[in-house]
C-alpha cells in the first residue's frame, strides 16, 4: 500500500484481524494468501476442518496431574 504522502504503509494488526475474520460462503480469507500472496484466497473455516485433539488431550492430562499435586501440597500445608 502507498499512503497519500507516497510512503509505503502496511495495515495494522487490528485491520488484518478484521480482514481475516471475514467470511464468504462459509470460507475465510487465508492468512497465507493475504500476507504472502501464496495459496488460495479463501480457506474453509475451523468448523469445517477435522481437529487433531491429541495435543489438547495431553495438555489436559498434564494440567490435571499438576492440579492434583497442588491439592496434595495444599492439604499437606494445611495439616501442619
DAQUI-V604991 format. One record per pair of residues at least 24 apart in sequence whose ideal C-beta (glycine too) atoms are under 6 Angstrom apart, sorted by sequence separation. I is the first residue (numbers start at 1). J is the second residue. D is the distance in Angstrom with one decimal. If there is no record, write none. Layout:
I;J;D, I;J;D
This chain:
none
